[in-house]
């Protein structure tokens, strides 16, 4: 179990946070996102999760700090199942984070999504950050060479409001994508890979249409996926965190995948 946790910590190093440029997101044409030669839904259904309970067959708990200073004052966020949703709540007075890492790798083209609800604290919060993220990253690479696709909702003390944004890490270097302001986020994150391209998308709750944030070059190798909540960005050196932050995750779904590697990561 300790070995699994250490490995999960390494896998989730890549949730470095950067901001993108303000822009309006175009609507994505879903017909263009269809995955050919996908596994049938009867096969994929096993891997979908409505979070009625914590499924240890699918997920490993994970967390990561980025510096020794953060590690010296770190507490794992609380993760519980509440009314059929996964609730992650950070601890006060420390760097705090909670994440789930999917135990299986995706090979070939895929289309994945997860619901997320986070209400940002908009006033008087100057001593911490607020970040909820969904990520796909290349299996087997270290932090200096990793490739990843990330979509997230976040707020830093410098911003008057929160943002939804995406970015990629290419050979370990971060590249910002599109972003726009939000007061809170209640909706769905989505990542699609087709060939050597990845697209990051979102949909607001109650809306039928998806919005595409970015499409960029991406690895064709096996990838791992997961999601998180944390109250700090990698460069933060101090924190008082007088308040906790909470995010709710639900309905993780593999809409399509050409292959799922049937082995624990």
N, C-alpha and C positions, 0 to 999 in steps of 0.2 A: 504493500500500500504506500509506504514511504517513497519507494522508487517511482511509482506511478505519479505521486504528487510532485516529486522533483522534476520529472519529465514534463508534466503539465505546466509547471512554472516556466520551463524553458520555452515551451511551445507558444506561450502567450506573451513573450517579450515584445512582440511586434506591434502592440497596440499603442505605438507612439502617436501623439495627437498633434495635428497641425490644422491650420485653417485654410480654406480656399478662397476664391474670389467670389464676390457677390454677383449673382446672375439669376436669371429666370430659367427654370428647368423645362425642357421640352417634353412633350408626351412621348412615351415609348410605344412603338407599334408591336403589340404582343405577338402578332402573327409571325414577325421576324425572329422571335425568340424561341420558337419551337425547337425542341431537341430531337434530333433524329436518332433512331435505334436506341431509344431509352429502355431501361428495364420497365416491365409492366407495373401498373399501380399496385397490383396484388403483392408484388415483391417489395416495392418501396414503402408500403403501408407500415411495415414493421418498424421502420426508422423514423416515422413521424411521431411527434410527441405533443400531447395536449396538456401535459403537466398536471394530470390528476394525482400523480405521485412522483417521487424522485426516482427516475429510472437509471439505476447504476449500470445496467447493461448497455446504455447508450452514452452516458456522460461521465467525465471525470471533473472534479472540482479543481479549479486552477486560480492562481493569482501571481502577480509579479510586481516587484519594485525595481526601479531602474538604477538606483544608487545606494551606496552603503548608508548614507544619511537617511534615506527613506526607510531602509530596512530597520534602522535603529528605533523607529517609531511607527511600526506597522501593525495593523490589526485586520484579520480577514473579515470581510463583510458577512453579515448573516444572510443565509439562503434558506428559505422555507417555501412550502407549497401552501398557498392561501386561495381558497375558492377556485381551484383549478387553474391557477397561474403561479409561475415562479416569482417570488418576491425576493429581491436583493436589496439589502439596506446596509449602508456603510456605517462604520463605527465613528463615534465622535472622538475628538482629541488626538487624531492620528491619521497618517496615510492609511487608506482603507480601500479594499477592492474585493470583488467577488466575480467569478467567471465560471462558465461551463465549457469544457472542450469535448467535442464529439469524438468518440472512441474509434471511428472508422474513417478511412481515407476515401475520397472521391476520385475516380479515374475517368478521363475523357470529359465530354461536355456534361454540364449539369445546370440545374435551376433550383435554388434554395431560398427559403425565406423564414422570417420569424417576426411575430408581433412584438411591439415594444410600447410601453407607456411610461413617460417620465415627465413630471411637472418640475420645471426649474424654479429654484428660489431666486427671485429677480432682484430683490433689494437687500442691502446690508450684508451681502455675502462676499467678503473680500479676501478670505483666508483659505480658499480651496477652489477646486474646479468641479464640474459636474459633467460626466461623460458616460453615455451608453452606446455600445458599439457592436457591430456584427461583422465578422471577418472570415475570409478564406485565404490561406497562405500555403505556400509550397512546402511539402513534406521533406524533412531531412536536411534543411539548410540551417546554418547558424545566422546570428543576427547581422553579420557583415555582408551576407549574400542573399538574404531572404527576398522573396517576391510575394506580395500580398495585395488583396483588394479589400477595402474597408468602407463601410457606410455607417454613419453614426450621428447621434444627436448630442450636442454638448453646449456648455456655457463656461466661459472663463470670467474672472472678475473684470477684465478689460471691456467686455461686451455688455451693452445695455440689455440685449435680449439673447436668447439662445440661437443656435443655428443647426440645421441639418446639412451635412456635407459628406463628401467622399474624398478619398485619396488612395494612392497606390504606393507601395514600396517596391522599388525596382533595384535589384542587386544591392539591397540594404539601404537605399537612399529614398527619402520620402518625396513624393510629388503631389502637390495639392490639386484638388479638382473643384467642382462646382459647389456652391453653398448658397443658402438663403436663410433669412431670419425667421425664427419661430418663437412663440411665447412658451410653448411646451410641445411635446411630441406624443401623439397617440395615433399609431398606425403600424405599418409593416416595413421592415427592411428586406431587401432582396438582392441577391447576387446571381448573375448568369454568366457561365463561361461557354463560348462556342469557339472551338479551335484554339487559336492563340490570342483571343480577345475576351475580356471580361467587362461586364456592364454592372454598374451599381444603380439601384432603383429604390424608390419608396412609394408608399401609398398611404394617404391619410385615412383614418377610420371613417367609415361611412361613405367613402368615395369609391367609385368603380374603376377609375382610371389610375394607371401607374404613371409616375414621372421618372425619367431617366436622368441621373446626375452625370455619369461619365461612362464612356467606353474607351478602353485603352489596351495596349498590348499586355499579355499576361502569359505566365508559364503554361505549358501543356502537360507538365508532370503532375503526379498525384498531389492532392491538396488536403489539408485539414481545415475544419471550420469550428467556430465557437462564437460566444457572445459574452459581454461583460458590463459591469458598472464599476466606476471608480471615482474617487474624489480628488484626483491629482493628475497632472500631466507629467511627462518624463523630466522636464526641466525644473519642476518645482523643488525648491530646497528647504522650505519651511511650511508648516501647516498648524493651525489651531483647530479647525473643523468644529466650530461651536454648534453646528447642526449636522444631522445626518441627511443623506439623500437616498431616495428610494426609486427603483424602477421595477416594473412588472413585465415579464416576458411570457409569451404564450404561443401555441400553435407553430412550433418548429415543423417545417414541412420540406421534404424533398419532392418538388414538383416533377422533376425529371433527372435522371442520371444514367449514363451509359454503363457505369460499373461502380460498385461499392466494394471496397476491399474488406473481406470478412476476417479481420484480425484486429485485436486491440492495439491501439497506438502506444 
